[in-house]
Amino acid sequence: MLFTYYGHSCFSVEIKGKTLLFDPFISHNPLATGIDVQGIPADFILISHGHTDHIADAVAIASRTGAKVIANWEVYEWLGKQGVTNVHPMNTGGKASFDFGQVKCVVAQHSASLPDGSYGGNPMGFVVTSDDGHFYYAGDTALTLDMQLIPSWAKLDFAVMPIGDNFTMDAADAASAAEMVQCKQVVGVHYDTFGFIRISKEQAKEAFKEKRIQLLLPDIGETINIK
């Protein structure tokens, strides 16, 4: 699977000939000035929760590409008010099938609101399964024992987890989360964008190395092939 990192928690995965874009936040990210938002492809957009740093570019990209947006009910309603109509609402514990495979929504321990301050519903993570492979995006979350359920739904090829601390897990907790979901390859996200979440990449990698798990930290704009 081809994984492209756009900074913060925004990334895409190419799977079954479709491009899945997650948590689009590019134009307001000071570290992603080299990314052309108008050139980002998307067939589907998956939004873990409504905070601005996960949804800021969703309306523009959805409108330009016609991508189907997958989000919780409250984000679904908010997007409708912004003129986005190709939206599939979901919520924690639910699953749905699409032409690339299946999405299951799982628990993420965090908070949520929308850019206008309205109620954002439950934050979520996503377990994506398909003939091309399986992966888990944790969203913004604390370490939680609910993660132990994930191996019962999918044998993961990789996981995408926040490592920035302060608002989410740090690298040590993310490494423990990787053990819970039984995954040996983790892509770290949600770090360095703001002062609150700046980290030492060396220390983060060491936390994973101690558990014999590979931590991947692609550069913004970089595409890697994860097998």
Stockholm file with secondary structure:
# STOCKHOLM 1.0

chainA/1-227         MLFTYYGHSCFSVEIKGKTLLFDPFISHNPLATGIDVQGIPADFILISHGHTDHIADAVAIASRTGAKVIANWEVYEWLGKQGVTNVHPMNTGGKASFDFGQVKCVVAQHSASLPDGSYGGNPMGFVVTSDDGHFYYAGDTALTLDMQLIPSWAKLDFAVMPIGDNFTMDAADAASAAEMVQCKQVVGVHYDTFGFIRISKEQAKEAFKEKRIQLLLPDIGETINIK
#=GR chainA/1-227 SS CEEEEEETTEEEEEETTEEEEESCCCTTCTTCTTCCGGGCCCSEEECSCCCHHHHTTHHHHHHHHCCEEEEEHHHHHHHHHTTCCCEEEECTTCEEEETTEEEEEEECCSCCBCTTSCBCCCCEEEEEEETTEEEEECCSCCCCGGGGGGGGTCCCSEEEEECBCSSSCBHHHHHHHHHHTTCSEEEEESCSSSGGGCCCHHHHHHHHHTTTCEEECCCTTCEEECC
#=GC SS_cons         CEEEEEETTEEEEEETTEEEEESCCCTTCTTCTTCCGGGCCCSEEECSCCCHHHHTTHHHHHHHHCCEEEEEHHHHHHHHHTTCCCEEEECTTCEEEETTEEEEEEECCSCCBCTTSCBCCCCEEEEEEETTEEEEECCSCCCCGGGGGGGGTCCCSEEEEECBCSSSCBHHHHHHHHHHTTCSEEEEESCSSSGGGCCCHHHHHHHHHTTTCEEECCCTTCEEECC
//
